[in-house]
Amino acid sequence: MILRKLSFAILLVLLCAGAKAQVSGAQFAFEYLRLPNSPHISALGGINVAHPAEDISFAMQNPSLMRPSLHNQLSLNYNNFYSGISNANLSYGYYLPKLNTAFALGVQYLNYGSFAQTDITGVQNGTFKAADFAVSLAASKQYKERWRYGATLKVAQSKLADVSATAVLADVGIAYEDTANFLTFGAVAKNMGFMAKKYTPGKNNAEPLPFDLQLGISKRFKHLPLRLYATVHHLYEWDVRYNNPEDKKSTSVFGSADTTVSKNFTDNLFRHFIFGAEITIAKRIAATVAYNHMRRAEMALDTKKGSAGFSFGASIYLNKFQIHYARSFYSIAGAYNEFGLNLSLNKFVGGNSTWKADYPNWE
């Protein structure tokens, strides 16, 4: 019954959002909520809602992926984004047996640095700063043998000079894991909510939030240490191609009439997809590669596409901690390198306390 209600809620959101579909790409406030929250996510193309890895950062992608086995795991990463932007993420998981519920806490922070403050004549009057901040709390429970469902409550804040805004948002997700066939499925509706404080208080309509509806599937092979991934995003709208005026070409003999070049069906279709693969080497090391077609289509130059849209990564899994690395190519301007550390805090202490407890992957 719970699963039916959750599925109906996701379907209702899909229908409502589809009626107000908008082209993606800097059309919303709090766009930073779309950024990957760890190197492992970045290495998989920036979005992944169906990875059963023992990595707490995936619980911030899909709350239903928070499981008892992630009890007392802490994920930390602090990296320099483009143009000197500082990007920090923290994720922490805790399982409460009495409530039969697994919880996850997430913190995201972006510091854009200092900027020169000038008047209309260009005279500098000082400096100002800009930063974004979000705190998330997720909860997940198991349903029957193979299903989990979960929800995340987020409070996001953005401060740009003397202007600020606050939003309250929620994610709702489900996950299905078939351990016999090494198959995992995930679905999540992200960033549903409202603006608690608008950038422009006098404005009647609040700025739109970066809602998204995502599906994902992952499949591992029985006799091959390889897992394949496919993620579909922006399911609530079909046309996600940017309406670029440069795509207009004159077809009139006199050059007075312009018509837009017909949109390519295949290109638009694959902009919704992210494909990835992860191979395990000697049980302790994993190598990852992924391709994000939307990123390549929007960021690559027509004359020189380079490696835009591709991402690579490596992970080392030790007894008490994990090390993750990702290299993502957004454009020919340069790659974005990330490092992250996951700590199994329950393995750093002795005794038989709840803090030290080691729970199974599924209850």
N, C-alpha and C positions, 0 to 999 in steps of 0.2 A: 504493500500500500504506500509506504514511504517513497519507494522508487518510482511508482506511478505518478505521485504528486510532483516529485522532483523533475521527472521527464516532461510532465505537462507544463511546469513553470518555465523550463527552458524553451519549449515549443512556443509558449505564449510570448516570451521575450523575443524570439525569432520573428514571429508574425508582426509584433508591434514595431520592432526596430526596422524590419523590412519596409514598412510603410513610410519610414523617414530616412531611407538610405542616403548616405552622402559619400562623395568620393573621399578616400582616405588621403592622408598626407598633410599634416599641420593644419587640420581643420578643427582641432579640438583643444580644449584646455587640458593641462596635466598630461601631455603627451609622454612625459618621462616615465609614466607608469607602464608603458609598452617596452621599455628597455629590459634586456635580460638581466636577471638578478645574480648571476654567477658565471664563471668561466665555462662551467660544464654546459649551461644553457646556451651560451654564446657559441660554443663549438658545435652545437646541434642546430645552428641556424637562427637562434634568437627566441624561438618558441618551441616548447615541447610539453605536451599535456598527457603523455602516455608512456613515460619511462619509469619502470619499477626499480630503478637503481637505489642503492642504499645511500642516497644523497638528499639531505634535508631541503636543499634549495628547490627541488622539484615540487615541494608542497606549496611554494609561492606561485608556481605555475598553474597547478590544479590542486585545490585543498583536499580532494579525496585521495591524493597520493601520499598524504601524511598517514603513516602507519606506526604500530607499536614498536617495530624494530628500529625506528628512528629516535627512540627515547634518548634524551640527553645528548643529542648530536648538535654541535654548533658549527655553523658555516660563516667564515669571515673572508671578505675580499675588499681591497681598497686599491683602485687603479686610476691612472691618469687617462681620461678620455681625450677626445680631440680638443685642440685649442686651449689646453691647460685646465680643462674642466676636471674636477675631482669627483670620482664616482665610488661610493661606498655602499656595501650591502651586508646585512647580518641576518641569519636565520637560525632559529633554535627550536627544537622539538621536545615535547614532554608527554608521556602517556600516563593516564590515570586509570588504573584497573577498576576502581570502584565505580567510575562513571562509564567504563568501557569506551573511553573517548581519547583520541590522540589530538594534542594541541600543537600549534606551531606559531611562533612569533617572528615577524619579519620587520626589518628596518631598512629603509632606502634613503640615501642622502646624496644630493648632487650640489656641489659648490661651483658656481660659474666664475668666481673670482671678483676682482674689482674692475670697475669701468670709470672712465673719465666722464664727469658730469659737466655739460656745457650748456650755454644758453643759445638762443636762436642765431646769435652772431658768431658762435664758435668759441667764445671765451670760456675757459675752463673755470668752474666754480668749486671744484673739489672732486670727490670720487663717490661712487655708490657700489653696493654689492647686490648679488642675486643668488638665490639658492632655492632648492626644492627639497621637500622632506615628506616621507610617508611612513606610517606605522600600520602593520597588519597583524590581525589575530585570526588564525584559522582553527577549525575544529573538524574532526573526521570520525566517522563510525563505520563499522562493517555491517553489511546487509546480506544475510544468508552466507553462502560459502565463498562466492567469488566477487561480490560487489562491495564497493565502498562509496560513500557519499560524504560530501563536506561543503563547508561554506567559509568564506573569509570576509571579515569586516575590516575596512580600511579607512583611515583618516589621512588625507593628503593635504599638504600645504605648499603654497608657492609664494615667494616673496621676490619681487622685481623692483628694485629701488624703493620708492615710497608706496608702491602698490602691492597688495597681497590678496590672496584668495584661499579659501578652505573648502574641501569637498569631503563628503561621506559616501563611500562606495562599498560594493559587495561583489564577491565572486561566488558562484554556485557551480559545483562540479560533481561528476560521477566517474568511477573507474571500474573496469572489469578486468580481472586477471585469470587467465586459464593457464595454470601452472603446468598442466599435462602437455599442452601444445605450445608452451612458451609464448603466449600471445597476450598482449595488454592493449586495452582500449580505454580512451579517456575523452571526456567532453566537458567543456566549461563555458559558462557565460561570464564574461569579465567586465568589471568597472561599471556596474549598474549603480546608480545613485543620484545625488543631487548636490548642488553648490550651496554650502552653508553660508559662505561669504563670497560674493562676486568681486571680480577685479574692478568692476564699475558698478557700485551700489545703486546708482540712479537709473541704471539700465533696466528695462522691463524684463527682457529675456536673459536668463543666465547663459554663460558660455557652455557649449556642449561638451560632454565628457567622452573619453575615448573607449566607448563600449566595443566589445568584440565577442564573437561566438566562434569557438574553436573546437575542432575534433582532431584526435590523433590516434595512431595505431603503431604498435611496435611488435616485431616478430623476431625471436631468436631461434636459431637452428639447433637441432638436437645434437648433431655430430660435427658442428662447426661453430667455433667461438665468435660468431658474428650476429649482430642484431641490426635489423633494418627499421627505419622510421619514416613515417609520412604524417605530416601535420597540415591541416587545412584551416585557414584563418579567414576572417571577414566573410563568414557564411551568410550574414544578414544582408549582403549586397553583392550583386553580380559584377557591376562595372567598377573596378578599382583603378582603372588607368587614369593617369593625370591628364587633364584637359589642357594640353600645351598649345599655345597659339602658334608655335613654330611648326606644328604638324599641319597647319593649314596651307594649302597650295592653290594657286590661281589656275582655274580651268577655262577662263574666258579668253577669247582672242584679244580683247582689248584690255585684259587684266583688271577688270572692274568687279568681277564676281569671284568670291572665294567659297570653296567647299571644303569641309573637313575630311581628311583621309579616313576611309572606312576602318573601323577598329578591328584588329586581328583577334579572332575568336580564341585561337590557341594561346596567344600571348596573355590574354585576359584570364583564361582558365588557369594557366600555370602560375599566375601571380598570386593565386590563393594557396599555393602549395609550397611546403618546405620538405626536402628529402634529406635523409641522413643515414649514416652507417657507423657502427662502432664495433671494433674488433678487439677481443681480449687476448693479450699476449702473456703467457706464463702465469695466468690467474691474477697477477698483481698489477699489471699494466694494461691500459686500454688506449687505443688510438681512435680518433673520431674525425669524420669529414661530413660536411653538410652543404647544401645548396639552397639558397633563398632567391627565388626568381624575381620576386617583387623588388627586393633590394638591388639586384643587378639591373633590372629594367629602369629603376628610378635614379640610380646613382652612377651608372656607367656612362661614359661618353660614347657617342656614336662613332667617333673616329678612333677611340682607343678604350676598349672595355676593360682590359686587364683581367684581374681576378675578382672583380666586384661581384658580390653575392655568395662567394665561397667562404667557408670557415673551416678551421682545423683545430684539433685539440689533442691533449694527452692527459691521462690520469694515472696516478699511482695510489694503489689501495694497500695500506699497511694496517697492522692490527689496531692501532690507536688513533690513526689519523689518515686523511687523504690529501693529496696535492693535485690540484687541477690547473691546467693551462689552456688558453684559447688564443687563437690568432684569427681575427675576423677582417675580411676585406670589404670595406664599404665603397671605396672608389680608388682611383689611381693616386690619390693624395697620400695614401699610406695605410698600413694595416693597424688594427687596434689589438694590442697585446694585453692579456689579463692573467693574473695569478690568483688562486684562491686556496684556502685551507679549511678542511673540515676536521673537527676534533670530536672523538667519541668520549665525552666527559665521564661517562659511567665506567670507563676502563682505566681511569686515572686514579681511582680511589679504591680502598679496600673495604672489607666487611660485607654484610648482606642487606644493606639498607635499600630503600626504594630507589634512591639516587643511583645505585650501582646496578639495578636490575637490568637484565638482558632479555628482552621480549622477542617473540617470533615475528616474522614478517607479517603474517596474518593471524588473527586471533583464533 
